[in-house]
Amino acid sequence: MSRRPVAVFALAPWAFADVFPPDLVARLRRLVDVDPTTTFTSFDGPVATAALAEADILLTGWGCPRVDADLLAAAPRLRAVVHAAGTVKTRLDPVVFDRGLVVSSAAQVNAVPVADYTMAMLVLGTKRAFSRARRYATAAEGAPADWLPGDDTGLHHRTVGVIGASRIGRLVLDRLRAFDVEVLLHDPHVTRAEAARLGAEPVGVDELCRRSDVVTVHAPALPETRHLLDGRRLDLLPDGALVLNTARGSLIDTDELTRVCATGRISAILDVTEPEPLPAGHPLFALPNVLITPHLAGAQGRELRRLGEFAVAEVGRFLKGTPLLGRVEPERLPYIA
C-alpha cells in the first residue's frame, strides 16, 4: 500500500481556528494525513522534530516559524509549502527553492479584502466622512455652509493615482472602472500598453503626485521604495488631496506626512505606518484629517476562512499535479509585498 502524504500545520493557534475550521480540516484529511490538534509556532523539541521527519507538505500561516536550511534538514520528505496567509517574503529563505520545493501563497485571496477596504476608504475619504463625523460629534457640523453645493467632496470626476500594480493594486484598478474617475499609474515594471489595458495612464511619481486628487499606495517595501512619498513629493500634492496607504508604512516618510497633514492642506488614511504601531501620543492620532486603522485591511474574522479554502484547494491541486494558482516563483520573491 502506498504511503499517504503527510501535512503539518505551522501557524499561530489564534489564527488556526478561523483559517481552518472543522469542515475544512475534514476536507483536508481526505487528501492527507494531518493532526489538527497540533500547530507549530516553533520547530524546537522532539514533537516538532518527529512531525517534520514525516512531513510532505507544510501548511503555514501567521505566526509560522521561518522556513530555512535548518528546517529543511529536519524535513527530508518535504515537497511543498502552502501558506494560508499573505506574503511569504519574511517567512521563507530562498534556499527552499534550491531544494526544489513548491511554494504557494494565498496572497491573491488576502488581496481581495485589502482592495475592498481601499475602495471603501476612497469613497468615504473623498466625502471627508471621518473628519466631518468628528465635527458632527462635537455639534460643529450642521451649519448651512457645510451643506452648500460645491464644497468639492466625493470621488466623482476625481483623478486617482495608484502607486504599484501589485495584486492589490490591480484589483483596485479593476474596481475603479466602476467610477467616473481618471486613473494614473506608477509602476516601473508595467508597460504603457499594459497600463492601458488596466485602464490607467502610466506616469512618473512626481507627475502622479502633481495631478492626483487621491493617491493610493500598493507597492512593495524595497530599498528603492523607502520613503517613495517623501516631503518633496507630498508637497507636490494639490490642496485637498487624500493619501491612502494599505501597503507598507516605510513607503511614506511619517515625519513629513505629519508635517503636511498638520497644515490641513492634505488628509491621510493609513492602515500601515512606520513605525508600526505608532507610539502612543503620536501627533498623527490627534489630527482631524487623518484616520489610522490597526493594519486591518487584510483578511479578518469571517474573511480568514477563504485563506483556508484556498490552501486546501492548493494541496489538492499539488497532489494531482495540476498548476497551483498561488505558486510563488523564486525570481519574484524579492519583489512581493
N, C-alpha and C positions, 0 to 999 in steps of 0.2 A: 504494500500500500504506500502510495507517495505521501510524503510529509506535507501537511497543510502549512501554508505560510503563517508566520507569527508576526503580530504587530505589538508595539509597545507605546503607551501613552506617555508623553513628556510635556506637560503643561501645568499651570498652577491650578490647584483644586478649586479656587474661586471661579475660574473660567470653565472648568470641565463640565459641570452640571448643565450649564446653559448651551455650551457649544455641542456637547454630545449627550443629549437627553436619552432616556432609556430606549425609546424606539429606534433611534439612530445607532445606538450601541448594538441592539439586536440585529439591525440590518448589517452592521459591520461584522458581527460574529458569524453571519452566514458566508462571509468571504474569507475571514482569517480567524486564527485563534488569538484572543486578546483577553487580558484580565482587566475588566472595568473597575475593579476595586483598588487598583494601584496606578497612580500617575506620578511620574518623577519630576522633581524640580532640581534634583542633583543626582549625578550618577556615581556618587561615592557609596561605598558599603556593599556587602555581599548580595543583598536582594537586587540592587540595580545591576551588579556585575552578572548575576545569573540571568536576568532578563535580557540584557544586551547580548549575551552569548548566543541566544536563540533568535534574536530579532531579525526579521527580514525587512520590516517596514517600521519607521519611526514616525509616529503621529505627534506633531509638535504644535505649540501654540504659545500664548502669552505666558511668560514665566519659565519657558523651557531652558535647559542648560545649553551652552554653546556646543554646536556640533563641530568637533575639531579632530585633530590627529589622534589624541588620546582616546576619544570616544570610538573612533573607527577601529583602533587597535583592539578595543574591548568587544567590538561587534563584527566579527569576521563574516557573518552571513548577510549583513545589512545591504539592501539593494536600493532602497528608496526612502526619502524624507518627504513627508506630506505635511505641510504647515497649514494648520487651520486658523490662520490669522492673516495679518497683512505682510509687512516686509520681512524677508529673511536676511536682510543685509547685515544686521548686527548679531544674528544667531548662527551664521554659517561661515566656517572657514573655507576658503577656496580649495583646500586640499580635498574636500568632499568630491569635487568634480574630477580631480586627479585619480580618485579611486573608482571613478566610473558610476557613481551613484546618480540616480534620477531624483531631481528635486522639483517639487510642486508647491505653489503657494496659492492661498485663497485671496490674494491681494485684489484681484478683479472684483470679487464678491464684496470685499470690505470697502472697495471704492464707491459702491453704489450709495450707501448712506452718507458718505462724505460729499458726494455730488448733490444729493438731496438737501443736505444741510446748507451747502453753498448756495443753492438756488433760493432756499427759504430766506437766508440771510441777505441775499441780493435784493429780494423783494422788500423785506422788512427794513433793511438798512437804507435803501433809497427812499422809503417812506418816512425815514427818520423815526421809526416806530419806537425805538428804545429810548432815545433822548426825550421824545415827546411824552412817552409814558411816565418818565421820571417827573417831568413838569406837571403832568396831569395829577400825579400822586400828591404834589405839593400845592395843588389848586392854581398853578401858574398857567396851565393850559385852559383854553376855552374862550379867551378874549376873541372878539371878532377878527382881529388881524391874523390870528392863527389859522383861520379857515378861508381867508380870501383866496380866490384863484390866482395862480401864477407864483406860488411860493416854491416852485421848482422841485417838488418831490415826485417820487415814482420812478420806475425803471423804463417806462415807455420812451422811446426815441433817445435813449442814453447811448454812450459809447462805452463798451465794456472791454477792458484789456485783460487778457488771460496770459499769465506767465507760466509756461510749461504745458506741453501737450502730452502729459503723462496719462496714465489710466484715468485718473480723476479728472484731469484737465479735458480729456476727450469727451468724457461723459457730460461735463459742464458745457462744453461747446455744442454737443448734441442737444442738450436741454435748452440752450439759448436760442435755438432755431424757432422755438415756440413764442419768442418775444420779438417785438419790433425794435431791435437794437442793432447798432453797428458793432462788429466784433473785431478786435485786434488781437493778434497772437504773437508772442515772442517765444521762440524755441529754436535754438541754433541747429537742431537736428531735423527740422521739418522744412521741406522744400516749399517753394511758392505754390507749386501745383497741389501738393498735399494740403497746405493750409487752405487753399480754395475749396478743396473737397470737404474740409472740416467747417467751411462756412466762415472763414476768417481772413483778414488781411495780415500778412506777415510784416512785422516791423521790428526795429531795434527797441531796446528797453527805454532809452531816452524818449524816443518818439511815442512809445506806448504811454509813458507817464505824462507827457505833454498833452496828449489827446484824450485820455480816458477819464470819464466821469467816475468809473468804478474800476479798480484793479483787484483781481483775484489771483492768488499765488498757488501754483500747483507744481512747482519744480522740486527736484531732489536736493538734499543737502550735500553739496560738494565743495571743495575748496574754492572753485571758481564762482559758486553761487552764494558764498557767505556775504551777508550784507549787500545782496544784489540791489535791494532798495535801501540805499544809504541816504544821508542827509541831502546831498545834491539832488538825487532823483526824487525824493519826497517833496523837495521844494519846487520841482517841475510840475507837480500835480496841480490841476486847476482848483480854484476855490470851490469848496463844497464837495470835493472828491471823497470817495469811500475806498478804504483799503481793507481787503479781506484776506486773511491768511489761515488756511487749513493744512498747510504743507509742513514746514519746519520753522521753528522760531528763528533760527540763525539766518534765514533769508532776508530778514528785516533788521536794521540797526535799531534796537529798542530805545536807546537814549535819544536818537534822532527822531524816531516816531513820537516819543513822548514830547519832545520839544515842539514839533509841528502840530500835534493834536492839541497841545496846551494853548495854542493861539486860537483854537476854534476854527481854523481855516479848513481842515480836513477832519474826517472821522475814521474810525477803525473798528473792525470786528475781528477778534483774534481767538482762534481755538488752540493755537500754539504760541509759545513765547520763548524768549531767551533772556534769562534762564527760565526753566520750567520746573516747578511753578515760580511765578514772580514772588519776591519776598513780600511778606505782609506789609501793608502801608505803602506799596509802590504807587507813585503818583498816577499811573495809568488807571488804577482801580477807581480813582476819585473823579476822573474826567467824565462829564455827562455825554460826551460824544464818542466814548469808547466802551465797547462791550467785550468782555473777556469770558470765555467759557472754558471749562477744565478739560480740554482735549477729549471732547465727547462726540466729535463729528463722525468718527468711525463706528463700527458695529457696537451696539449697546443693547442690553436687555433682550427683547424678543428678536432683535436682528442677529444675535450671535448664532442662533440655530442654523442660519443659512451658511455659515462658515463650516459647520459640522457636516451639513448636507453635501457641500461641495467636496470636502475632504473624503467622505465615504465614497462618493461617486468616483473621485480620482483613484482611490485604492482599487475600485472595480475596474476602471479603465487600465490601470497599470497591470493588474493581474491578467487581463485579457490581451495585453499587448497593443492596445489602441492608443492613439495620441492623447497626451494629457492636456487639458485645457489651461492649466495653470503652470505649465512647465517653465522653470527658471533656467535660462541658458547662462553658462559661465561668463560669457563676454558682456552680458547685461548686468551682472551683479554689482559692479561699481556705480552704476548709473540709476539704480532703482531707488525709490524713496527710503 
